[in-house]
Amino acid sequence: MPFAIRNRTALASVFAALSLGALAAPKDLKNCVAITEPGSYVLTRNITATSDCFVIQADFVTLDLAGFVITGNGGGAGIAEFLGAGHQGIVVRNGAVTNFQDAIALPHSTAVTVEAVNATGNSFDGIVLGDEATVKNSTVASNGGMGMRLGQRALVTGNNVNANAGSGILVDIGGNVAGNTVGRNQASGIVAFEGALLVNNVSRNNMLDGISVDCPSAVISNTTSNNQGQNLDMISGACDPNSQACCVVTAHNSTL
């Protein structure tokens, strides 16, 4: 192939790669909007909302708050669904959401990930997600309802959940709750339905139970102390509490 043709071919490949890169670049967000297309979005400044701020209307949306703060006026949600329509594969990370009714309200959406978010000072719940949710490395504090309320098969790890007016963490059937620090909530610290695994959590100084868990579940290497109810409340539910096949398996917990 002649040199000039080879050169043109190489240049065409470079331009094609640059074009694909431009298409893949995150979309900047400067104001509250409805997000109607899949893709990556990044906040570029602090913003204040008068109702719902970012309304998710598509699957596979990644919303990077980039260290900025979304502030509400006491109503709506910082990140919300549209008319209760759930979506899948949503990711919210790296920022703060405050002074809404709920910080993040995606109760009908599945496989949502919330990471490194500060959900503080909202009038009702901090984070509400559907089934298969993941919440990690976040702070959920001083909300007027529960800290976080998640559907079935949730993963909750590495969070600090404190001083909420309801329970700190609530997970439905099959939840995995590991390595969280929970305290001073006005109800129970951690509430888990049947089939749960609770490992290496600290739950102290809550107004009800430190950990309340349904049978059958496993509760291993947690520290629960100074709670006003029971430090570890194991609920038999519909199971026979005398059956070894249906019980809460506990090991190496510290209940003081």
C-alpha positions in Angstrom: 0.0 0.0 0.0 1.4 3.4 -0.9 2.6 5.6 2.0 0.0 8.3 1.4 -2.9 5.8 1.5 -1.5 4.2 4.7 -1.2 7.6 6.3 -4.8 8.6 5.4 -6.0 5.2 6.8 -4.1 5.8 10.0 -5.5 9.4 10.3 -9.1 8.1 9.7 -8.6 5.5 12.5 -7.4 8.3 14.9 -10.4 10.5 14.0 -12.8 7.6 14.5 -11.4 6.9 17.9 -11.6 10.5 18.9 -15.2 10.6 17.8 -16.1 7.5 19.8 -14.4 9.1 22.8 -16.4 12.2 22.5 -19.6 10.3 22.3 -18.6 8.3 25.4 -17.7 11.5 27.5 -20.0 12.1 30.5 -22.7 14.7 30.1 -22.3 17.8 32.3 -25.2 18.7 34.6 -25.6 22.2 35.9 -29.3 22.1 36.9 -32.0 19.6 38.0 -33.2 17.7 35.0 -35.0 14.5 33.9 -32.4 12.0 32.8 -34.0 10.2 29.9 -31.1 8.4 28.2 -28.6 5.7 29.4 -25.1 6.9 30.0 -22.8 8.8 32.3 -23.6 12.2 33.8 -21.5 14.4 36.1 -22.5 17.3 38.3 -20.4 20.4 37.7 -21.6 22.6 40.6 -23.7 22.8 43.8 -27.3 23.1 43.0 -30.6 23.9 44.8 -33.9 22.2 43.9 -37.5 23.3 44.5 -38.9 19.7 44.3 -37.4 16.5 42.8 -34.0 17.2 41.3 -32.7 14.4 39.1 -35.6 12.2 37.9 -34.4 9.0 36.4 -36.3 7.8 33.3 -33.8 5.3 31.8 -31.9 2.2 32.6 -28.1 2.1 33.1 -27.6 5.7 34.2 -24.4 6.6 36.1 -24.7 9.9 38.1 -21.5 11.2 39.5 -22.0 14.1 41.9 -18.3 14.9 41.7 -18.1 16.1 45.3 -20.9 18.6 44.9 -24.1 19.1 47.1 -27.7 18.9 46.0 -29.9 20.8 48.4 -33.7 20.7 48.4 -36.4 22.9 50.0 -37.8 20.2 52.2 -39.8 18.3 49.6 -39.3 15.8 46.8 -36.2 13.7 46.4 -32.7 14.5 45.3 -32.7 11.5 43.0 -36.1 10.1 42.1 -38.1 7.8 39.9 -40.7 9.2 37.5 -44.2 8.4 38.7 -43.0 5.2 40.4 -41.6 3.6 37.2 -38.5 1.6 38.2 -35.3 1.2 36.2 -32.2 -1.0 36.5 -28.5 -0.5 36.7 -28.5 3.0 38.1 -25.3 4.2 39.9 -25.1 7.3 42.2 -21.8 8.3 43.7 -19.5 10.9 45.2 -21.5 13.7 46.7 -24.1 15.0 49.2 -27.9 15.2 49.1 -29.6 17.2 51.9 -32.9 18.9 52.8 -35.2 16.9 50.7 -38.0 14.6 51.8 -35.9 11.6 50.7 -32.3 11.9 49.6 -32.5 9.0 47.1 -35.9 7.5 46.4 -35.7 4.6 43.8 -37.9 2.0 45.5 -39.1 0.3 42.3 -35.6 0.2 40.7 -33.4 -2.8 40.7 -29.6 -3.3 40.9 -29.0 0.2 42.0 -25.6 1.1 43.5 -25.1 4.1 45.8 -21.4 4.7 46.7 -19.7 7.5 48.7 -22.9 9.6 49.2 -23.7 11.7 52.2 -27.5 11.6 52.7 -28.0 13.8 55.7 -30.7 16.1 57.1 -33.6 15.0 54.9 -37.1 15.1 56.4 -38.0 11.5 55.8 -35.8 8.5 54.7 -32.2 8.9 53.6 -31.9 6.1 50.9 -34.7 4.0 49.6 -33.9 1.4 46.9 -35.5 -1.8 45.4 -34.2 -5.3 45.1 -30.5 -6.2 44.5 -29.3 -2.8 45.7 -25.8 -2.0 46.9 -25.0 0.8 49.3 -21.4 1.2 50.3 -19.0 3.7 51.9 -21.7 6.2 52.5 -22.9 8.4 55.4 -26.6 8.4 56.2 -27.4 10.5 59.2 -29.9 12.8 60.9 -32.8 12.0 58.6 -36.4 12.3 59.7 -37.3 8.6 58.9 -35.1 5.5 58.3 -31.5 5.8 57.3 -31.8 3.3 54.5 -34.6 1.0 53.4 -33.7 -1.6 50.8 -35.4 -4.5 49.0 -34.4 -8.1 48.7 -30.8 -9.4 48.3 -29.2 -6.1 49.1 -25.5 -5.5 49.9 -24.8 -2.9 52.6 -21.2 -2.4 53.5 -18.8 0.1 55.0 -21.5 2.7 55.8 -21.9 5.1 58.8 -25.6 5.3 59.7 -26.4 7.4 62.7 -29.0 9.6 64.4 -31.9 8.9 62.1 -35.5 9.1 63.5 -36.3 5.6 62.4 -34.2 2.5 62.1 -30.7 2.9 60.7 -30.6 0.0 58.2 -33.5 -2.1 57.0 -33.0 -4.9 54.4 -35.6 -7.3 53.1 -35.1 -11.1 52.5 -31.6 -12.2 51.7 -29.7 -9.1 52.7 -25.9 -9.0 53.3 -25.0 -6.4 55.9 -21.3 -6.2 56.6 -18.8 -3.8 58.2 -21.2 -0.9 59.0 -21.1 1.5 62.0 -24.6 2.2 63.3 -25.7 4.2 66.3 -28.1 6.6 68.0 -31.0 5.9 65.8 -34.5 6.4 67.3 -35.6 2.8 66.4 -33.4 -0.2 65.8 -29.9 0.0 64.5 -30.1 -2.9 61.9 -33.3 -4.7 60.9 -32.9 -7.7 58.6 -35.5 -10.1 57.3 -35.0 -13.9 56.8 -32.0 -15.3 54.9 -29.7 -12.5 56.1 -26.0 -12.5 56.7 -24.8 -9.9 59.2 -21.0 -9.7 59.7 -18.7 -7.3 61.5 -21.2 -4.5 62.2 -21.1 -2.2 65.2 -24.6 -1.2 66.5 -24.7 0.9 69.7 -26.9 3.3 71.5 -30.0 2.9 69.5 -33.4 3.5 71.1 -34.7 0.0 70.2 -32.7 -3.1 69.3 -29.1 -3.1 68.2 -29.7 -5.9 65.6 -33.1 -7.4 64.9 -33.0 -10.4 62.6 -35.5 -13.0 61.3 -35.0 -16.7 61.3 -33.2 -18.3 59.4 -30.2 -16.0 59.3 -26.5 -15.8 60.3 -25.1 -13.2 62.7 -21.4 -13.3 63.0 -18.7 -11.1 64.8 -20.9 -8.1 65.4 -20.7 -5.7 68.4 -24.0 -4.5 69.9 -24.1 -2.6 73.1 -26.0 0.0 75.1 -29.2 -0.3 73.0 -32.4 0.4 74.8 -34.1 -2.7 73.5 -32.3 -6.0 73.0 -28.7 -5.9 71.8 -29.4 -8.9 69.5 -33.1 -9.7 68.9 -33.6 -13.0 67.0 -37.1 -13.4 65.7 -38.4 -17.0 64.9 -41.1 -15.8 62.6 -43.1 -18.7 61.2 -40.3 -21.2 62.0 -40.1 -23.5 65.0 -37.6 -21.9 67.3 -36.7 -25.3 68.6 -35.6 -26.6 65.2 -31.9 -26.4 64.5 -32.8 -26.3 60.8 -34.6 -23.0 61.3 -32.8 -20.6 63.6 -30.5 -17.6 63.7 -26.9 -18.9 63.7 -24.8 -16.7 65.9 -21.0 -16.8 66.4 -18.4 -14.5 68.0 -20.8 -11.6 68.7 -20.2 -9.2 71.5 -23.4 -8.1 73.2 -22.7 -5.8 76.2 
